[in-house]
Amino acid sequence: MDKGQYYTYREIKQQPDTWTKEYGNILSEKERISGFISRYADSGYEVIFTGAGTSAYIGDMLAFLYKDLKFVSYRAVPTTDIVTHCGSFFYPGKKILLVSFARSGNSPESVAAVNLANKSGAEVAHIFITCNAEGHLAKIAGQSDNTLLLLLPPETDDKSLAMTSSFSTMAMACLMAFRADDIENQKEAVYNAAETLRVSMDKFEAALEAVAAKDFHRAVFLGSGPLKGIAEESHLKLQELTDGAVMCTFDSFLGFRHGPKAVVKNDALLVYLLSDDLHVRKYEIDLIRQINAGNKVTAQVLVASTPVKIEGIEFDAEIIMNPDSLDTDVYGNVAYVFAAQMLGCFKSIASGLSPDSPSRSGNIHRVVEGVTIYDI
């Protein structure tokens, strides 16, 4: 199998390079970025991360990773919710820094969310993080001084249907941008995360390909805190790259106990994204033990940044990205997504599909089509 013929595979593998290239972009524009963000910091603004689908899941991860007090709060609200219920989030008296993630910058909801926010009566400033210089968001960014454009390296405008390098590099760009005033001191952490990803993709590719060859028809991805956002993106990657032949779900480890665990059957793949926080790991390991005590599944994959011991349980793939490390940093969370990206790519190929365009039915497209935006 010539995996290299597919954009999807190449775009997964290019991620370490796009991360370090984006670091260079943030560094070169340090004053512009930090100056813009500082204009709204300590002024009663709330940060809302937004996007649709994969782009929305970036915010679900990032909302856990900001702990400073410069903004009132950080939360994720999909553009799809803003379009239907804008008044629940934007109204007179509110101050919001809206961070829009968009691979193409052309999806109807991405454009509509910005327009609705601007008409809402709230005080709204914008950061557009996009991969497409020719997209609508990129083109309108210069029309107002309350908008900051972060344009990613052009190769992150993934040619494949599934977002891979676009997802991870937009996430990294946002993490770096909000630390732009200290960006020189972020270099080691960013480069370490990129090198960890590079080594891990090479080291565990064969194991993930072997798991993808197994006969499973449903998959569950579990993560806690920011890794729940990665689990969310992971479930979509495998599901869309197999054209829905593998039905997927996600949850937190603790949340999974409350009903969703009914999905665990013998034709399931379980993927556990383990936290580095030893307190959090106690809950995660408890659930893994409980699942293994009462269920027989097709395959189990353990993904962790740092070493973990769970005696008596055998995993079909045990992916430890930093075997010599005691902990990771905020950037390291993004690296976890590669496991599902590779599983999706390899399962797509094993199923006789093209991972670049897996939708035989035409139900999904690279850029969402057919959405009518109605005036309020």
PESUL-V637892 format. One record per pair of residues at least 12 apart in sequence whose C-alpha atoms are under 7 Angstrom apart, sorted by the first residue. I is the first residue (numbers start at 1). J is the second residue. D is the distance in whole Angstrom. If there is no record, write none. Layout:
# PESUL-V637892
i->I j->J d->D
i->I j->J d->D
This chain:
# PESUL-V637892
i->6 j->356 d->6
i->7 j->159 d->6
i->7 j->160 d->6
i->7 j->356 d->6
i->8 j->160 d->5
i->8 j->345 d->7
i->8 j->355 d->6
i->8 j->356 d->6
i->9 j->345 d->7
i->11 j->158 d->7
i->11 j->164 d->7
i->11 j->165 d->6
i->12 j->164 d->6
i->12 j->165 d->6
i->12 j->341 d->7
i->15 j->165 d->5
i->16 j->194 d->4
i->16 j->195 d->7
i->16 j->197 d->6
i->16 j->198 d->6
i->18 j->153 d->7
i->18 j->169 d->7
i->19 j->169 d->6
i->19 j->172 d->7
i->19 j->194 d->7
i->20 j->191 d->6
i->22 j->152 d->7
i->22 j->153 d->7
i->22 j->173 d->7
i->26 j->177 d->7
i->26 j->180 d->7
i->27 j->183 d->6
i->30 j->180 d->6
i->30 j->181 d->7
i->33 j->177 d->7
i->33 j->180 d->7
i->34 j->180 d->5
i->34 j->181 d->5
i->41 j->70 d->5
i->41 j->71 d->6
i->42 j->70 d->5
i->42 j->71 d->6
i->44 j->71 d->6
i->44 j->72 d->6
i->44 j->95 d->7
i->45 j->71 d->6
i->45 j->72 d->6
i->45 j->95 d->5
i->45 j->96 d->5
i->45 j->97 d->6
i->46 j->71 d->6
i->46 j->72 d->5
i->46 j->73 d->5
i->46 j->74 d->6
i->46 j->95 d->6
i->46 j->96 d->5
i->46 j->97 d->6
i->47 j->71 d->7
i->47 j->73 d->6
i->47 j->74 d->5
i->47 j->75 d->6
i->47 j->96 d->6
i->47 j->97 d->5
i->47 j->98 d->6
i->48 j->74 d->6
i->48 j->75 d->5
i->48 j->76 d->5
i->48 j->77 d->6
i->48 j->96 d->7
i->48 j->97 d->6
i->48 j->98 d->5
i->48 j->99 d->6
i->49 j->75 d->6
i->49 j->76 d->5
i->49 j->77 d->6
i->49 j->98 d->6
i->49 j->99 d->5
i->49 j->100 d->6
i->50 j->76 d->6
i->50 j->77 d->5
i->50 j->78 d->5
i->50 j->79 d->6
i->50 j->99 d->6
i->50 j->100 d->5
i->50 j->101 d->6
i->51 j->78 d->5
i->51 j->79 d->5
i->51 j->100 d->6
i->51 j->101 d->5
i->51 j->102 d->6
i->51 j->110 d->7
i->52 j->78 d->6
i->52 j->79 d->6
i->52 j->80 d->6
i->54 j->167 d->7
i->54 j->233 d->6
i->55 j->101 d->5
i->55 j->102 d->6
i->55 j->167 d->7
i->56 j->78 d->5
i->57 j->229 d->6
i->57 j->232 d->7
i->57 j->233 d->6
i->58 j->167 d->7
i->58 j->171 d->6
i->58 j->229 d->7
i->59 j->76 d->5
i->60 j->76 d->6
i->60 j->229 d->5
i->61 j->226 d->4
i->61 j->227 d->7
i->61 j->228 d->7
i->61 j->229 d->4
i->61 j->230 d->6
i->62 j->226 d->7
i->63 j->75 d->5
i->63 j->76 d->6
i->64 j->225 d->6
i->64 j->226 d->5
i->65 j->226 d->7
i->65 j->330 d->7
i->79 j->109 d->6
i->79 j->110 d->6
i->79 j->113 d->6
i->80 j->109 d->6
i->82 j->113 d->6
i->83 j->109 d->7
i->83 j->112 d->7
i->83 j->113 d->6
i->86 j->116 d->7
i->90 j->117 d->6
i->90 j->120 d->6
i->90 j->122 d->6
i->91 j->120 d->5
i->91 j->121 d->5
i->91 j->122 d->5
i->92 j->121 d->5
i->92 j->122 d->4
i->93 j->122 d->6
i->94 j->122 d->5
i->94 j->123 d->6
i->95 j->122 d->6
i->95 j->123 d->5
i->95 j->124 d->6
i->96 j->123 d->6
i->96 j->124 d->5
i->96 j->125 d->6
i->97 j->124 d->6
i->97 j->125 d->5
i->97 j->126 d->6
i->98 j->124 d->7
i->98 j->125 d->6
i->98 j->126 d->5
i->98 j->127 d->6
i->99 j->126 d->6
i->99 j->127 d->5
i->99 j->128 d->6
i->100 j->127 d->6
i->100 j->128 d->5
i->100 j->129 d->6
i->101 j->128 d->6
i->101 j->129 d->5
i->101 j->130 d->6
i->101 j->170 d->7
i->102 j->129 d->6
i->102 j->130 d->5
i->103 j->130 d->5
i->103 j->131 d->5
i->103 j->132 d->6
i->103 j->157 d->6
i->103 j->166 d->6
i->104 j->130 d->7
i->104 j->131 d->6
i->104 j->132 d->5
i->104 j->135 d->6
i->104 j->157 d->7
i->105 j->130 d->6
i->105 j->132 d->7
i->105 j->135 d->5
i->105 j->136 d->5
i->105 j->137 d->5
i->105 j->138 d->7
i->106 j->135 d->6
i->106 j->136 d->5
i->107 j->367 d->6
i->107 j->368 d->6
i->108 j->371 d->6
i->111 j->137 d->7
i->125 j->146 d->5
i->125 j->147 d->6
i->126 j->146 d->6
i->126 j->147 d->5
i->126 j->148 d->6
i->127 j->147 d->6
i->127 j->148 d->5
i->127 j->149 d->6
i->128 j->148 d->6
i->128 j->149 d->5
i->128 j->150 d->6
i->129 j->149 d->6
i->129 j->150 d->5
i->129 j->151 d->6
i->129 j->170 d->6
i->130 j->150 d->7
i->130 j->151 d->5
i->130 j->152 d->6
i->131 j->151 d->6
i->131 j->152 d->5
i->131 j->153 d->7
i->131 j->154 d->6
i->131 j->156 d->6
i->131 j->157 d->5
i->131 j->166 d->7
i->132 j->154 d->7
i->132 j->157 d->6
i->133 j->151 d->7
i->160 j->356 d->4
i->160 j->357 d->7
i->161 j->356 d->6
i->161 j->357 d->6
i->161 j->365 d->7
i->161 j->366 d->5
i->162 j->237 d->7
i->164 j->341 d->7
i->168 j->334 d->6
i->172 j->331 d->7
i->190 j->331 d->6
i->193 j->331 d->6
i->193 j->332 d->5
i->196 j->321 d->6
i->196 j->322 d->7
i->197 j->335 d->6
i->200 j->321 d->6
i->204 j->319 d->7
i->207 j->317 d->6
i->208 j->317 d->7
i->208 j->342 d->7
i->208 j->343 d->6
i->209 j->343 d->7
i->209 j->346 d->6
i->211 j->316 d->7
i->212 j->343 d->6
i->212 j->346 d->6
i->212 j->347 d->5
i->213 j->347 d->7
i->213 j->350 d->6
i->216 j->267 d->5
i->216 j->268 d->5
i->216 j->269 d->6
i->216 j->298 d->6
i->217 j->245 d->7
i->217 j->246 d->5
i->217 j->247 d->6
i->217 j->267 d->6
i->217 j->268 d->6
i->218 j->246 d->5
i->218 j->247 d->5
i->218 j->248 d->5
i->218 j->267 d->6
i->218 j->268 d->5
i->218 j->269 d->6
i->219 j->246 d->7
i->219 j->247 d->6
i->219 j->248 d->5
i->219 j->249 d->6
i->219 j->268 d->5
i->219 j->269 d->4
i->219 j->270 d->6
i->220 j->248 d->6
i->220 j->249 d->5
i->220 j->250 d->5
i->220 j->269 d->6
i->220 j->270 d->5
i->220 j->271 d->6
i->221 j->234 d->7
i->221 j->235 d->6
i->221 j->249 d->6
i->221 j->250 d->5
i->221 j->251 d->7
i->221 j->270 d->6
i->221 j->271 d->5
i->221 j->272 d->6
i->222 j->250 d->6
i->222 j->251 d->5
i->222 j->252 d->5
i->222 j->253 d->6
i->222 j->271 d->6
i->222 j->272 d->5
i->222 j->273 d->6
i->223 j->251 d->7
i->223 j->252 d->5
i->223 j->253 d->6
i->223 j->272 d->7
i->223 j->273 d->5
i->223 j->274 d->6
i->224 j->252 d->5
i->224 j->253 d->6
i->224 j->275 d->7
i->227 j->273 d->7
i->227 j->333 d->7
i->228 j->251 d->6
i->228 j->252 d->6
i->230 j->337 d->6
i->231 j->250 d->6
i->232 j->250 d->6
i->234 j->337 d->6
i->234 j->340 d->5
i->234 j->341 d->7
i->235 j->248 d->5
i->235 j->249 d->6
i->235 j->250 d->6
i->237 j->340 d->6
i->237 j->341 d->6
i->237 j->344 d->6
i->238 j->340 d->6
i->238 j->343 d->7
i->238 j->344 d->4
i->241 j->344 d->5
i->241 j->345 d->6
i->241 j->348 d->6
i->241 j->355 d->6
i->241 j->358 d->6
i->242 j->344 d->7
i->242 j->347 d->7
i->242 j->348 d->5
i->242 j->358 d->6
i->243 j->358 d->6
i->243 j->359 d->5
i->253 j->284 d->6
i->253 j->287 d->7
i->254 j->283 d->7
i->265 j->297 d->6
i->266 j->296 d->5
i->266 j->297 d->4
i->266 j->298 d->6
i->267 j->297 d->6
i->267 j->298 d->5
i->268 j->297 d->5
i->268 j->298 d->5
i->268 j->299 d->7
i->269 j->297 d->7
i->269 j->298 d->6
i->269 j->299 d->5
i->269 j->300 d->6
i->270 j->299 d->6
i->270 j->300 d->5
i->270 j->301 d->6
i->271 j->300 d->6
i->271 j->301 d->5
i->271 j->302 d->6
i->272 j->301 d->6
i->272 j->302 d->5
i->272 j->303 d->6
i->273 j->302 d->6
i->273 j->303 d->5
i->273 j->304 d->6
i->274 j->303 d->6
i->274 j->304 d->5
i->275 j->304 d->7
i->276 j->305 d->7
i->276 j->306 d->6
i->276 j->327 d->6
i->276 j->328 d->7
i->299 j->316 d->6
i->300 j->315 d->5
i->300 j->316 d->5
i->300 j->317 d->7
i->301 j->315 d->6
i->301 j->316 d->6
i->301 j->317 d->5
i->301 j->318 d->6
i->302 j->315 d->7
i->302 j->317 d->6
i->302 j->318 d->5
i->302 j->319 d->6
i->303 j->318 d->6
i->303 j->319 d->5
i->303 j->320 d->6
i->304 j->319 d->6
i->304 j->320 d->5
i->304 j->321 d->6
i->305 j->320 d->5
i->305 j->321 d->5
i->305 j->322 d->5
i->305 j->328 d->7
i->306 j->320 d->6
i->306 j->321 d->7
i->306 j->322 d->5
i->306 j->323 d->6
i->306 j->325 d->6
i->306 j->326 d->6
i->306 j->327 d->6
i->307 j->320 d->6
i->307 j->323 d->6
